[in-house]
């Protein structure tokens, strides 16, 4: 089997042992005589998959008992609307710290349902840093404070959990969830699409404190009311069964690696290997403030943009894909999520060195 080294931002590479288990189970899950894709979500077979998945997730992420875990659909983009619908709770508005394009989209969506305030933004700095916490203009009466801990496009990341006092902190962790130990109790709500660190596209994870649900705006569709979803164990309607099953295998894989502490240490090493090389020469550059660089998404540019196409073509020939930067910023981007092995990053660095030797 000749698998590429996949640096795509999402859908992203999955752990090989997980894919091998999926292949083994595809036609006949656990002697049931059917694929997970064929099961009723209300039959005992799938119910056991769902319950075990949540149990393992709660253990590896150390999720407190007073938090609900919801397995939803619609991606993180749907949550941009569902969060204000569920969490505004009659308050005038919410505060948003905007550190990239995804934060901007979340802010805009909230504005349809209440007042969406920009508490801080790094747009003037082209989203190359996290605004200093001391400069945030937070409203103590806000329904919540929303942050995007890791901006996939721009490659900036919070490396701490900001204190927002008694106002619940809401975080779009689509691209860095489960990439290191998670302090769930410091958040009111955590959400993220599955397709980067969790599993296939189609599933959205929501971890929400119990006291924040049950107050949805009257116009909220019933299928998107967090309380209704929680009360029905994420099966108010047919869930993304196959994505849920694969995500459960990924949770098991994380557990088998030694948990989030071990995974986090490996992710730190991968990021350091790539950033150290970027900082060691002048042919490539990364625009992000060093203290705010993402462990998950590493954008970089070539000194001569005319060589971009040649760089990408050569990377494919060297067995790598997904290095083209987002259309909003151009250049290159290496997404090095949990399932990217350290050898994959080392291969990229060696290719970059060789490209400099040939074309620099």
C-alpha positions as CSV (number, residue, x, y, z in Angstrom):
1,X,0.0,0.0,0.0
2,X,1.4,3.3,-1.1
3,X,-0.1,6.1,1.1
4,X,0.7,9.7,0.6
5,X,1.8,12.1,3.3
6,X,-1.4,14.2,3.6
7,X,-1.0,17.7,4.8
8,X,-4.6,18.7,3.9
9,X,-6.3,21.1,6.3
10,X,-9.5,19.1,6.5
11,X,-10.8,16.6,5.7
12,X,-7.5,15.5,6.9
13,X,-5.3,12.4,7.4
14,X,-6.6,9.8,9.8
15,X,-4.5,7.3,11.9
16,X,-3.6,4.3,9.8
17,X,-4.7,1.8,12.6
18,X,-8.1,3.4,12.5
19,X,-8.4,3.1,8.8
20,X,-7.3,-0.5,9.0
21,X,-10.0,-1.2,11.7
22,X,-12.6,0.5,9.5
23,X,-11.6,-1.7,6.6
24,X,-11.9,-4.8,8.7
25,X,-15.3,-3.8,10.0
26,X,-16.7,-2.4,6.8
27,X,-18.8,-5.3,5.7
28,X,-19.4,-6.9,9.1
29,X,-19.2,-5.0,12.3
30,X,-18.4,-7.2,15.3
31,X,-20.2,-10.2,13.8
32,X,-23.5,-8.3,13.3
33,X,-23.6,-9.2,9.6
34,X,-23.9,-5.6,8.6
35,X,-21.8,-2.5,8.2
36,X,-22.1,0.4,10.6
37,X,-23.4,2.4,7.6
38,X,-26.4,0.0,7.4
39,X,-27.4,-0.1,11.1
40,X,-30.4,1.6,12.6
41,X,-29.1,4.3,15.0
42,X,-31.6,3.0,17.6
43,X,-30.5,-0.7,17.5
44,X,-28.4,-2.0,20.3
45,X,-25.3,-2.4,18.0
46,X,-25.1,1.3,17.2
47,X,-26.1,2.3,20.7
48,X,-23.2,0.4,22.1
49,X,-20.8,2.2,19.6
50,X,-22.3,5.6,20.6
51,X,-22.1,5.0,24.3
52,X,-18.5,3.6,24.2
53,X,-17.4,6.6,22.1
54,X,-18.7,9.1,24.6
55,X,-17.3,7.1,27.5
56,X,-13.7,7.1,26.0
57,X,-13.9,10.8,25.0
58,X,-15.0,11.8,28.5
59,X,-12.0,9.9,29.9
60,X,-9.3,11.1,27.6
61,X,-10.5,14.8,27.7
62,X,-11.4,14.6,31.4
63,X,-14.9,16.1,30.8
64,X,-16.6,16.9,34.1
65,X,-20.0,15.3,34.8
66,X,-21.8,18.6,34.6
67,X,-21.0,18.9,30.9
68,X,-23.1,17.4,28.1
69,X,-21.4,15.9,25.0
70,X,-23.5,16.3,21.9
71,X,-22.7,14.6,18.5
72,X,-24.4,16.9,16.0
73,X,-24.4,17.7,12.3
74,X,-23.9,20.8,10.1
75,X,-20.2,21.4,10.9
76,X,-18.8,24.2,13.0
77,X,-20.3,26.7,10.6
78,X,-23.8,25.6,11.7
79,X,-22.8,26.2,15.3
80,X,-22.0,29.9,14.4
81,X,-25.8,30.3,14.4
82,X,-26.8,27.6,16.9
83,X,-24.6,29.1,19.7
84,X,-26.3,32.5,19.8
85,X,-29.7,30.8,19.4
86,X,-29.0,28.6,22.4
87,X,-26.8,30.8,24.6
88,X,-28.0,34.4,24.3
89,X,-30.6,33.5,26.9
90,X,-32.4,36.8,26.5
91,X,-29.2,38.9,26.9
92,X,-28.6,41.7,24.4
93,X,-25.5,40.2,22.9
94,X,-22.1,38.5,23.0
95,X,-18.5,39.4,22.7
96,X,-16.2,38.0,20.0
97,X,-12.4,38.0,19.8
98,X,-11.6,37.9,16.1
99,X,-8.3,36.4,15.2
100,X,-9.0,35.1,11.6
101,X,-11.6,34.4,9.0
102,X,-13.5,31.8,11.0
103,X,-13.9,34.2,13.9
104,X,-15.2,36.8,11.5
105,X,-17.8,34.4,10.1
106,X,-18.9,33.4,13.6
107,X,-19.3,37.1,14.5
108,X,-21.3,37.9,11.4
109,X,-23.7,35.0,12.1
110,X,-24.3,36.0,15.7
111,X,-25.3,39.4,14.5
112,X,-28.5,37.9,13.0
113,X,-29.8,37.0,16.4
114,X,-28.4,39.6,18.8
115,X,-25.7,42.2,19.2
116,X,-22.3,40.8,18.2
117,X,-19.6,43.0,19.7
118,X,-15.9,42.9,18.6
119,X,-14.1,42.8,22.0
120,X,-10.7,42.5,20.2
121,X,-9.4,41.9,16.7
122,X,-6.1,41.3,15.0
123,X,-7.4,42.1,11.5
124,X,-5.3,45.3,11.3
125,X,-2.3,43.0,11.8
126,X,-3.5,40.7,9.0
127,X,-4.4,38.1,11.6
128,X,-0.8,37.3,12.4
129,X,-1.1,37.4,16.2
130,X,-3.4,37.0,19.1
131,X,-4.5,40.4,20.6
132,X,-3.0,40.9,24.1
133,X,-5.6,40.0,26.7
134,X,-5.1,43.3,28.6
135,X,-6.6,45.1,25.6
136,X,-9.8,43.2,25.3
137,X,-13.0,45.3,25.8
138,X,-15.3,42.8,27.4
139,X,-18.9,43.5,28.5
140,X,-19.5,41.9,31.9
141,X,-23.2,41.5,30.9
142,X,-22.4,39.6,27.7
143,X,-24.1,36.2,27.2
144,X,-20.7,34.7,26.4
145,X,-17.2,35.5,25.0
146,X,-16.4,33.6,21.8
147,X,-12.8,32.8,20.7
148,X,-11.3,30.6,17.9
149,X,-8.4,29.0,19.7
150,X,-6.8,28.0,16.4
151,X,-7.4,29.7,13.1
152,X,-6.8,27.1,10.4
153,X,-6.3,29.6,7.6
154,X,-3.9,32.0,9.2
155,X,-2.1,29.7,11.5
156,X,-2.5,31.5,14.8
157,X,-3.3,29.8,18.1
158,X,-4.1,30.6,21.7
159,X,-1.5,28.8,23.9
160,X,-3.5,29.7,27.0
161,X,-7.1,29.8,28.2
162,X,-8.2,33.4,28.6
163,X,-10.0,34.3,31.8
164,X,-13.4,35.9,31.1
165,X,-14.6,36.0,34.7
166,X,-18.2,35.0,35.2
167,X,-19.0,35.3,31.5
168,X,-18.9,31.8,29.8
169,X,-16.1,31.2,27.4
170,X,-17.1,29.6,24.1
171,X,-14.4,28.2,21.8
172,X,-14.4,27.0,18.2
173,X,-11.8,24.2,18.5
174,X,-12.4,22.7,15.1
175,X,-8.7,22.5,14.2
176,X,-7.0,21.9,17.6
177,X,-9.4,19.9,19.7
178,X,-7.8,16.9,21.4
179,X,-4.3,18.0,20.3
180,X,-3.1,18.4,23.9
181,X,-4.7,18.2,27.4
182,X,-8.0,20.1,27.6
183,X,-9.1,22.1,30.5
184,X,-12.9,21.7,29.9
185,X,-14.0,23.3,33.1
186,X,-12.6,26.7,32.0
187,X,-15.1,26.8,29.1
188,X,-18.8,27.2,29.0
189,X,-19.0,25.5,25.5
190,X,-16.4,23.9,23.2
191,X,-17.3,22.9,19.7
192,X,-15.6,21.6,16.6
193,X,-16.0,19.9,13.3
194,X,-14.7,16.3,13.3
195,X,-12.7,16.4,10.0
196,X,-9.3,17.5,11.4
197,X,-8.4,15.7,14.6
198,X,-11.5,13.6,15.3
199,X,-12.8,11.7,12.3
200,X,-14.5,12.1,8.9
201,X,-16.5,15.1,7.9
202,X,-20.2,15.1,8.8
203,X,-20.0,15.1,12.6
204,X,-19.7,18.1,14.9
205,X,-18.8,17.7,18.6
206,X,-20.3,20.1,21.2
207,X,-19.2,20.0,24.9
208,X,-21.5,22.3,26.9
209,X,-22.0,23.0,30.5
210,X,-25.4,21.9,31.7
211,X,-26.6,25.2,33.2
212,X,-26.2,26.9,29.8
213,X,-28.7,24.7,28.0
214,X,-32.5,24.8,28.1
215,X,-32.8,28.5,27.2
216,X,-33.0,28.3,23.4
217,X,-34.7,31.2,21.6
218,X,-38.3,30.3,20.6
219,X,-37.3,30.4,16.9
220,X,-34.6,27.7,17.3
221,X,-35.4,24.6,15.2
222,X,-36.2,21.8,17.6
223,X,-33.4,19.6,16.1
224,X,-30.9,22.3,17.0
225,X,-32.0,22.9,20.6
226,X,-29.1,21.8,22.7
227,X,-31.4,20.7,25.5
228,X,-33.5,18.5,23.2
229,X,-30.3,17.0,21.6
230,X,-28.9,16.2,25.1
231,X,-32.2,14.8,26.3
232,X,-32.3,12.5,23.3
233,X,-28.6,11.4,23.6
234,X,-27.8,13.1,20.2
235,X,-30.4,10.9,18.5
236,X,-33.2,13.4,18.1
237,X,-32.9,12.6,14.4
238,X,-30.6,10.2,12.6
239,X,-27.0,11.2,13.5
240,X,-23.9,10.8,11.3
241,X,-23.6,7.2,12.3
242,X,-20.5,6.3,10.3
243,X,-18.6,9.4,11.2
244,X,-19.5,8.8,14.9
245,X,-18.2,5.3,14.7
246,X,-14.9,6.3,13.1
247,X,-14.5,9.1,15.7
248,X,-14.9,6.5,18.4
249,X,-12.0,4.6,16.9
250,X,-9.9,7.8,16.9
251,X,-10.7,8.3,20.6
252,X,-9.5,4.8,21.3
253,X,-6.4,5.4,19.2
254,X,-5.6,8.6,21.2
255,X,-6.1,6.5,24.4
256,X,-3.7,3.9,23.1
257,X,-1.1,6.5,22.4
258,X,-1.0,7.4,26.1
259,X,-3.7,10.1,26.0
260,X,-3.7,13.8,25.3
261,X,-0.5,14.5,27.3
262,X,1.6,12.2,25.0
263,X,-0.2,13.4,21.9
264,X,0.4,17.0,22.9
265,X,4.1,16.4,23.4
266,X,4.4,14.8,19.9
267,X,2.5,17.7,18.4
268,X,4.9,20.2,20.0
269,X,7.9,18.3,18.6
270,X,6.4,18.3,15.1
271,X,5.6,22.0,15.1
272,X,9.1,22.8,16.5
273,X,10.8,20.8,13.8
274,X,9.1,22.7,11.1
275,X,9.3,26.2,12.7
276,X,12.9,25.7,13.6
277,X,13.7,25.1,9.9
278,X,11.6,28.0,8.7
279,X,13.5,30.3,11.1
280,X,16.9,29.0,10.1
281,X,17.0,30.4,6.6
282,X,15.6,33.1,4.3
283,X,14.1,31.2,1.4
284,X,10.9,30.4,3.4
285,X,9.1,32.5,5.9
286,X,6.2,32.3,8.4
287,X,4.3,35.6,9.1
288,X,2.9,34.7,12.5
289,X,4.2,36.1,15.8
290,X,6.3,33.4,17.3
291,X,4.4,33.2,20.6
292,X,1.1,32.7,18.7
293,X,2.1,30.2,16.1
294,X,-0.2,27.2,15.6
295,X,0.9,23.7,16.3
296,X,-1.7,22.4,13.8
297,X,-1.6,24.7,10.8
298,X,1.7,26.1,9.6
299,X,1.5,28.7,6.7
300,X,4.6,29.7,4.9
301,X,5.7,31.5,1.8
302,X,8.5,31.2,-0.6
303,X,10.8,34.2,-1.2
304,X,9.9,34.0,-4.9
305,X,6.2,33.3,-5.4
306,X,6.9,32.4,-9.0
307,X,8.2,29.1,-7.7
308,X,5.0,28.2,-5.8
309,X,3.7,26.0,-8.6
310,X,7.0,24.2,-9.0
311,X,7.3,23.6,-5.3
312,X,3.8,22.1,-5.2
313,X,4.5,19.9,-8.2
314,X,7.7,18.7,-6.7
315,X,6.0,17.9,-3.3
316,X,3.5,15.7,-5.1
317,X,6.3,13.8,-6.8
318,X,7.9,13.4,-3.4
319,X,4.8,11.7,-2.0
320,X,3.1,14.7,-0.3
321,X,-0.3,16.4,-0.9
322,X,-2.3,19.2,0.5
323,X,0.4,21.9,0.9
324,X,-1.2,24.6,-1.1
325,X,-2.2,27.6,1.1
326,X,-5.8,28.7,1.5
327,X,-7.0,31.0,-1.3
328,X,-7.5,33.8,1.2
329,X,-3.7,34.1,2.0
330,X,-1.9,32.1,-0.7
331,X,1.5,30.5,-0.3
332,X,1.8,27.2,1.4
333,X,0.3,25.5,4.5
334,X,1.2,22.3,6.2
335,X,-1.5,21.0,8.5
336,X,0.1,18.6,11.0
337,X,-2.8,17.3,13.0
338,X,-2.6,14.4,15.5
339,X,-2.5,11.7,12.9
340,X,0.4,13.3,11.0
341,X,3.5,11.3,12.1
342,X,6.8,13.0,13.0
343,X,8.3,11.2,10.0
344,X,5.9,13.1,7.8
345,X,7.1,16.5,9.0
346,X,10.7,15.4,8.7
347,X,10.1,14.4,5.1
348,X,8.6,17.8,4.4
349,X,11.6,19.6,5.9
350,X,14.0,17.5,3.9
351,X,12.1,18.2,0.7
352,X,12.1,22.0,1.5
353,X,15.9,21.8,2.0
354,X,16.4,20.1,-1.3
355,X,14.2,22.6,-3.1
356,X,16.3,25.4,-1.7
357,X,19.5,23.6,-2.9
358,X,18.0,23.2,-6.4
359,X,16.1,26.5,-6.8
360,X,17.3,28.9,-4.0
